[in-house]
Each structure stands twice: as C-alpha cells, then as structure tokens.
Amino acid sequence: MSANSRRSELGDFLRTRRERLDPSEHGFTIGTRRRTSGLRREELAQVAGVSVSWYTWLEQGRDINVSTQVLESIARALRLDWVERRHLFNLALDTVTIQHLTQQSLEYDNLLQSVLDSWDTCPAYAVDYKWNIVGWNSLANRVFGDYSKRSERDLNIIWYVFTNPSQRMLLINWEREAKNGQALFRATSDQYADNPWFSQFIHDLSEASLEFREWWALHDIQITHGNKELNHPIVGSLFLRQTTLLIAEFPELKILLYIPLPLGNTLEKLNHLASSTYETDTKELQLEVLR
C-alpha cells in the first residue's frame, strides 16, 4: 500500500470509528441540529486532548507527523479494541515504529500473563469488552477446559455458555449463570450500540440458542448474586466465589477471579487439579461431563 493510500485508509478508519460513538456518553448534548452520527471532529479532538485542526488533518489524510502517545489518546477516545488499535498503528506509523510497538505489545502480554499466573490457587482469566477470553492461568484451564483448544467463537464466554452442552453439566445452576452472563452482555452491548459486531453476535447467538433468543427479548438486566457451584468431572463439586477485577495497566480488560470457598474441600481439589501430574484435555473433559 502506498503512503497516500495508507493515509486515505487511515482517514476512513478514523471517521467510521468516530461516527459509531454515542455523544451522550461523552457528555455532549444531542440536539435537533446535529446532522452527523457519532461525535463531531471537534468533539473527538476534545476527548482525545488534541487540537481540532491537527485531528482534522489526520482524518483528511494529510501528511503530518504522528506520535505514539497521541495515537494512544485517539485510540482511547475512539474506544478501540486490541485489533482496531493495532490496525490504527499499522496505518499511521512507519515499519520501524511498528516493530518497536510489537515488542511493547509482547511485554504487555507477558505482564498480563504474570498477573494471571500470580493466583496459583484461584482459576482466573481475562476478557475484553466483547467478553472474549484473551488470557488465562493454568488452573482455569484445568477447571473449565483448555482454552487454547477452543475455536475463536468458543472463546467468547456468552457464546460458549449458551451453545456448548458441557456447560449445562459443569454449571450446577446453569440457568442462573447463563441469565447473569446475558445481563452483563446486554449492559456492554448497550454501551456499544453502534458497533456492528454486537448486533451480528446477538443475531447469530439468537439463531444458535433458543434460550438466548427468548431471554434476550425479555430485556432483563437483573443480576442474581450467589456462589458458583461446579460439577467437575475429575474432582466433583467445587464451590467458588467469582469476583471481577479492574487493573490500571489493562483498562480495556476485566479479570474474572474464582476464589475457593471453605466448602466441599474445594481448595484441596483445586490443588489436586493444579498438580503437575494432571493433564487437561478439553475434548475428554467435555465427554466425561456429558456422560
């Protein structure tokens, strides 16, 4: 791609991301005189903390200098996910800078993994704003099945709970867990109402799951709190308390941590699963659950 083509592509990408944002979520009034969808250029510049003229030139595809710090600010203002952020940087920066950022991204991933691995007696995994699992520790693999062997779609928590039969056996109170997950997903999808990914996902899951389709139509957003009980095929009952953590270094992620409760020898069972002699195989795990 030529430099001119790349700048033109960058401008189109910025414009489409800007137009999907909800002005009211950024404190701007939606009046009858607003003729454009999403944020105006001057509003996006204000949110990102850059000058209006500079942002306008960038979106128009002009040949201007761009720093990684400014791009980070724009990415946050546009609420880009990891894939979109990488695309933004690929379009805006030269090869040398991109290679440097790739190394930074690797260090970022290593830091996330270190955080997850620090909980050696608690299953833990990280999800993005679409509820896709993007990282996990080894104990989460051994409790919930090997994430590395799942398809991309099955790495979405909501999709997996509603479409994989093993979850109905693993989760003692499957209906409560599924409804809670759907309520959380609805809250997220409302924040990204203009993002076509969510509408397509909702359509696809409504086709794949009768329960999801029927419950989605009810618009329930109430969360039923309670401990999580699992029927693990290897160690039997596990009693866990789920908590959600937000970490400053990963503002776009949530970490779901499952703390063992003093019931049913849960901690001892988790230690058994964590032992080096135990090997996890997702397919075998699911088959045993379904027996």
C-alpha positions as CSV (number, residue, x, y, z in Angstrom):
1,M,0.0,0.0,0.0
2,S,1.4,3.4,-1.0
3,A,1.8,6.2,1.6
4,N,-1.1,8.1,0.0
5,S,-3.4,5.1,0.1
6,R,-2.4,4.3,3.7
7,R,-3.3,7.9,4.8
8,S,-6.6,7.7,2.9
9,E,-7.4,4.4,4.6
10,L,-6.4,5.9,7.9
11,G,-8.8,8.8,7.4
12,D,-11.7,6.5,6.5
13,F,-11.0,4.3,9.5
14,L,-10.9,7.2,11.9
15,R,-14.1,8.6,10.5
16,T,-16.1,5.3,10.8
17,R,-14.8,4.7,14.3
18,R,-15.8,8.3,15.3
19,E,-19.2,8.0,13.8
20,R,-20.2,5.0,15.9
21,L,-19.6,6.8,19.2
22,D,-22.6,8.0,21.3
23,P,-22.2,11.7,22.0
24,S,-24.2,11.5,25.2
25,E,-21.7,9.0,26.7
26,H,-19.0,11.7,26.4
27,G,-21.1,14.4,27.9
28,F,-22.2,16.1,24.7
29,T,-25.9,17.1,24.1
30,I,-27.7,15.5,21.2
31,G,-29.8,18.4,19.8
32,T,-32.1,18.6,16.8
33,R,-29.4,20.5,14.9
34,R,-26.9,17.6,15.0
35,R,-26.7,16.3,11.4
36,T,-23.8,13.8,11.8
37,S,-23.8,10.5,13.5
38,G,-21.4,9.9,16.4
39,L,-19.0,12.5,17.6
40,R,-18.1,15.6,15.6
41,R,-14.4,16.0,14.8
42,E,-14.0,18.8,17.3
43,E,-15.7,16.7,20.0
44,L,-13.4,13.8,19.3
45,A,-10.4,16.1,19.5
46,Q,-11.6,17.4,22.8
47,V,-12.0,13.9,24.2
48,A,-8.6,12.9,22.9
49,G,-6.9,16.1,24.1
50,V,-5.5,17.1,20.7
51,S,-6.1,20.2,18.6
52,V,-9.1,20.3,16.3
53,S,-7.0,21.3,13.3
54,W,-4.4,18.6,13.8
55,Y,-7.1,15.8,14.2
56,T,-8.9,17.2,11.1
57,W,-5.7,17.0,9.1
58,L,-5.1,13.4,10.3
59,E,-8.6,12.3,9.3
60,Q,-8.3,14.1,5.9
61,G,-5.2,12.0,5.2
62,R,-2.7,14.8,5.2
63,D,1.0,14.0,5.6
64,I,1.6,15.1,9.2
65,N,3.8,13.7,12.0
66,V,2.1,11.4,14.4
67,S,3.5,10.3,17.8
68,T,2.6,7.0,19.5
69,Q,1.4,9.0,22.6
70,V,-1.1,10.9,20.5
71,L,-2.3,7.8,18.8
72,E,-2.8,6.2,22.2
73,S,-5.0,9.1,23.2
74,I,-7.0,8.8,20.0
75,A,-7.4,5.1,20.4
76,R,-8.8,5.6,23.9
77,A,-11.1,8.3,22.8
78,L,-12.4,6.1,20.0
79,R,-12.7,3.1,22.4
80,L,-10.8,0.8,20.0
81,D,-10.2,-2.8,20.9
82,W,-6.9,-4.5,20.5
83,V,-7.4,-5.5,16.9
84,E,-8.6,-1.9,15.9
85,R,-5.8,-0.3,17.9
86,R,-3.2,-2.4,16.0
87,H,-4.8,-1.5,12.7
88,L,-4.7,2.2,13.6
89,F,-1.0,2.0,14.4
90,N,-0.2,0.0,11.3
91,L,-1.9,2.7,9.2
92,A,-0.4,5.7,11.0
93,L,3.2,4.7,11.7
94,D,6.3,3.5,9.8
95,T,7.7,0.0,10.0
96,V,10.4,0.7,12.5
97,T,8.0,2.2,14.9
98,I,5.5,-0.6,14.4
99,Q,8.3,-3.2,15.2
100,H,9.0,-1.3,18.4
101,L,5.3,-1.3,19.3
102,T,5.2,-5.0,18.6
103,Q,7.9,-5.6,21.2
104,Q,5.9,-3.4,23.6
105,S,2.8,-5.4,22.9
106,L,4.7,-8.6,23.7
107,E,5.8,-7.1,27.0
108,Y,2.2,-6.1,27.7
109,D,1.0,-9.7,27.1
110,N,3.7,-11.1,29.3
111,L,2.7,-8.7,32.1
112,L,-0.9,-9.8,31.8
113,Q,0.1,-13.5,31.9
114,S,2.2,-12.8,35.0
115,V,-0.8,-11.2,36.7
116,L,-3.0,-14.2,35.9
117,D,-0.3,-16.7,37.0
118,S,0.1,-15.0,40.3
119,W,-3.1,-16.6,41.5
120,D,-1.9,-20.2,41.7
121,T,-4.9,-21.4,43.9
122,C,-7.6,-19.5,42.0
123,P,-8.8,-20.0,38.4
124,A,-8.5,-16.7,36.6
125,Y,-9.0,-15.4,33.1
126,A,-9.2,-12.0,31.3
127,V,-11.9,-10.9,29.0
128,D,-12.2,-7.9,26.6
129,Y,-15.2,-5.7,26.2
130,K,-16.8,-8.3,23.9
131,W,-16.5,-10.9,26.6
132,N,-13.8,-12.8,24.6
133,I,-11.3,-14.6,26.7
134,V,-7.8,-13.1,25.9
135,G,-5.7,-14.7,28.7
136,W,-5.9,-17.3,31.5
137,N,-3.9,-19.2,34.0
138,S,-3.3,-22.9,34.1
139,L,-5.8,-23.6,36.8
140,A,-8.6,-22.0,34.8
141,N,-7.6,-24.5,32.0
142,R,-8.0,-27.4,34.4
143,V,-11.3,-26.3,35.8
144,F,-13.0,-25.0,32.7
145,G,-11.2,-26.9,29.9
146,D,-8.3,-26.0,27.7
147,Y,-8.9,-22.6,26.2
148,S,-6.1,-23.0,23.8
149,K,-8.0,-25.7,22.0
150,R,-11.2,-23.7,21.6
151,S,-12.3,-22.0,18.4
152,E,-12.2,-18.2,18.3
153,R,-16.0,-18.1,18.7
154,D,-15.9,-20.5,21.6
155,L,-13.5,-18.2,23.4
156,N,-16.5,-15.9,23.9
157,I,-17.9,-16.7,27.3
158,I,-21.5,-15.8,26.4
159,W,-21.4,-17.9,23.2
160,Y,-19.8,-20.9,25.0
161,V,-22.2,-21.0,27.9
162,F,-25.3,-20.9,25.7
163,T,-24.1,-23.3,22.9
164,N,-21.8,-25.9,24.5
165,P,-23.8,-28.7,26.1
166,S,-21.0,-29.4,28.6
167,Q,-21.7,-26.2,30.4
168,R,-25.2,-27.4,31.4
169,M,-23.5,-30.2,33.3
170,L,-20.5,-28.3,34.6
171,L,-22.5,-25.4,36.0
172,I,-24.9,-26.7,38.7
173,N,-27.2,-23.6,38.3
174,W,-26.7,-23.2,34.5
175,E,-29.9,-21.1,34.0
176,R,-28.8,-18.5,36.7
177,E,-25.3,-18.3,35.3
178,A,-26.5,-18.0,31.7
179,K,-29.0,-15.3,32.6
180,N,-26.4,-13.4,34.6
181,G,-24.0,-13.6,31.7
182,Q,-26.7,-12.4,29.3
183,A,-27.5,-9.4,31.6
184,L,-23.8,-8.4,31.7
185,F,-23.5,-8.7,28.0
186,R,-26.6,-6.6,27.4
187,A,-25.1,-3.8,29.6
188,T,-21.9,-3.9,27.5
189,S,-23.8,-4.1,24.1
190,D,-25.8,-1.0,25.2
191,Q,-22.6,0.9,25.6
192,Y,-21.5,0.0,22.0
193,A,-24.9,0.2,20.4
194,D,-23.4,1.5,17.1
195,N,-20.8,-1.3,16.9
196,P,-22.0,-3.8,14.2
197,W,-20.1,-6.6,15.9
198,F,-22.6,-6.7,18.7
199,S,-25.7,-6.7,16.5
200,Q,-24.2,-9.5,14.4
201,F,-23.3,-11.5,17.5
202,I,-26.7,-11.1,19.0
203,H,-28.3,-12.3,15.7
204,D,-26.0,-15.3,15.5
205,L,-26.5,-16.4,19.1
206,S,-30.2,-15.9,18.8
207,E,-30.1,-18.4,15.9
208,A,-27.9,-20.8,17.8
209,S,-29.7,-20.8,21.1
210,L,-33.4,-20.8,21.8
211,E,-32.9,-19.7,25.5
212,F,-30.8,-16.8,24.5
213,R,-33.4,-15.6,21.9
214,E,-36.3,-15.9,24.4
215,W,-34.5,-14.3,27.3
216,W,-33.0,-11.5,25.2
217,A,-36.5,-10.5,24.3
218,L,-37.3,-10.0,28.0
219,H,-34.7,-7.3,28.4
220,D,-33.8,-8.5,31.9
221,I,-30.7,-6.8,33.4
222,Q,-31.0,-8.0,37.0
223,I,-28.0,-9.9,38.3
224,T,-28.7,-12.8,40.7
225,H,-25.8,-12.9,43.1
226,G,-24.6,-16.2,44.7
227,N,-21.7,-18.6,44.8
228,K,-20.8,-20.7,41.8
229,E,-21.0,-24.4,42.2
230,L,-19.4,-26.6,39.5
231,N,-19.7,-30.3,38.9
232,H,-16.2,-31.1,37.7
233,P,-15.8,-34.5,36.0
234,I,-12.5,-35.2,37.8
235,V,-12.8,-33.9,41.3
236,G,-16.6,-33.4,41.7
237,S,-18.2,-30.4,43.4
238,L,-16.3,-27.1,43.5
239,F,-17.6,-24.1,45.4
240,L,-16.3,-20.8,44.2
241,R,-16.9,-17.1,44.6
242,Q,-16.5,-15.0,41.4
243,T,-15.1,-11.5,41.6
244,T,-14.2,-9.1,38.8
245,L,-11.1,-7.1,39.0
246,L,-10.0,-4.0,37.0
247,I,-6.3,-3.3,36.7
248,A,-4.9,0.1,35.8
249,E,-2.4,-1.4,33.2
250,F,-5.2,-3.1,31.4
251,P,-8.1,-0.6,31.3
252,E,-9.9,-2.4,28.4
253,L,-9.9,-5.7,30.2
254,K,-11.7,-7.4,33.1
255,I,-10.1,-10.2,35.1
256,L,-12.5,-12.8,36.4
257,L,-11.1,-14.5,39.5
258,Y,-12.7,-17.5,41.2
259,I,-11.9,-17.8,44.9
260,P,-12.3,-21.2,46.5
261,L,-14.8,-21.3,49.4
262,P,-14.4,-23.4,52.5
263,L,-16.9,-25.9,51.3
264,G,-16.6,-29.4,49.9
265,N,-12.8,-29.5,50.2
266,T,-12.7,-27.1,47.2
267,L,-9.2,-25.8,47.9
268,E,-7.7,-29.3,48.2
269,K,-9.4,-30.3,45.0
270,L,-8.0,-27.2,43.2
271,N,-4.6,-28.1,44.5
272,H,-5.1,-31.6,43.0
273,L,-6.0,-30.2,39.6
274,A,-3.0,-27.9,39.7
275,S,-0.6,-30.8,40.4
276,S,1.9,-31.4,37.7
277,T,0.7,-35.0,37.2
278,Y,-2.7,-33.8,35.9
279,E,-3.1,-33.2,32.2
280,T,-6.1,-31.4,30.8
281,D,-7.7,-32.3,27.6
282,T,-10.8,-30.3,26.6
283,K,-12.4,-33.0,24.5
284,E,-12.0,-35.6,27.2
285,L,-13.2,-33.2,29.8
286,Q,-16.4,-32.5,27.8
287,L,-17.0,-36.1,27.1
288,E,-16.8,-37.0,30.8
289,V,-19.1,-34.2,31.7
290,L,-21.7,-35.3,29.2
291,R,-21.7,-38.9,30.3
